[in-house]
Every structure is written in structure tokens, then in C-alpha cells.
């Protein structure tokens, strides 16, 4: 991308901030150029956030019905997926999926719940609870 073609679409997903992109200047050298957004990037970000919101709502519905543990709701509420939470908490992905079973989750030791809580930035008590609505 050339320096003069860096998008400046005033993206609402940037929150009024600017993002540094690299583009080729007149001498053929890469240089940093601030961008206020790109409509295509903004659209895809909004779609991704909407999908995570949908997943969060579904997880809350399933958790209230007793089909999944509160862990799944809290994971999606913090805009994480299985791979992200597994990586940040240091728990194998297959164990994480097992911990989504309400019976298994209820028996998890506090030290393991603390790992999940630390990864999501919440208290263990909050991790065990569910809100009435998102």
C-alpha cells in the first residue's frame, strides 16, 4: 500500500483513536502512517463482536437450563474462545471442554478455578455465578 492510499474512514471501532499502519513512501521505503480506520475492517470487527455476543447469549441460556457451566458464559462475555482461554489459563483444551459440564465444573478445585478467574480478570465467586440476563 502506498502512503497516499492508507484508508482514513473514521472507524467507530477505533473509538476516536488512530492506528499505525505501514505504507511505502515516495522513496520506496516503509514508513508509519496513522489511519483513522477502514470501513471494511470496521465491518468485519463489528460482525465478529456480534457473533461473540450471540455466543454469550446462547451460553447464558444453556447455563440457566443446566446444559453447560457458568465457565462458558464468562468465557464468551470476556470475548474469548476455547483456544484463547485454554492458552491464557494453561489448561488443555480438552480439559476446558470437560469443565463446561455442570457436574464437572461444580467439583473443580479452587486452585483451578483461580487459574480461570485470573485468565479472565474476575473473582472466583463471580466465575461460579451467572447473571440473570446479559
C-alpha positions, 0 to 999 in steps of 0.5 A, spaced: 500 500 500 502 506 498 502 512 503 497 516 499 492 510 499 492 508 507 484 508 508 482 514 513 474 512 514 473 514 521 472 507 524 467 507 530 471 501 532 477 505 533 473 509 538 476 516 536 483 513 536 488 512 530 492 506 528 499 505 525 499 502 519 505 501 514 505 504 507 511 505 502 513 512 501 515 516 495 522 513 496 520 506 496 521 505 503 516 503 509 514 508 513 508 509 519 502 512 517 496 513 522 489 511 519 483 513 522 480 506 520 477 502 514 470 501 513 471 494 511 475 492 517 470 496 521 465 491 518 468 485 519 470 487 527 463 489 528 460 482 525 465 478 529 463 482 536 456 480 534 457 473 533 461 473 540 455 476 543 450 471 540 455 466 543 454 469 550 447 469 549 446 462 547 451 460 553 447 464 558 441 460 556 444 453 556 447 455 563 440 457 566 437 450 563 443 446 566 446 444 559 453 447 560 457 451 566 457 458 568 465 457 565 462 458 558 458 464 559 464 468 562 468 465 557 464 468 551 462 475 555 470 476 556 470 475 548 474 469 548 474 462 545 476 455 547 483 456 544 484 463 547 482 461 554 485 454 554 492 458 552 491 464 557 489 459 563 494 453 561 489 448 561 488 443 555 483 444 551 480 438 552 480 439 559 476 446 558 471 442 554 470 437 560 469 443 565 463 446 561 459 440 564 455 442 570 457 436 574 464 437 572 465 444 573 461 444 580 467 439 583 473 443 580 478 445 585 479 452 587 486 452 585 483 451 578 478 455 578 483 461 580 487 459 574 480 461 570 478 467 574 485 470 573 485 468 565 479 472 565 480 478 570 474 476 575 473 473 582 472 466 583 465 467 586 463 471 580 466 465 575 461 460 579 455 465 578 451 467 572 447 473 571 440 473 570 440 476 563 446 479 559 
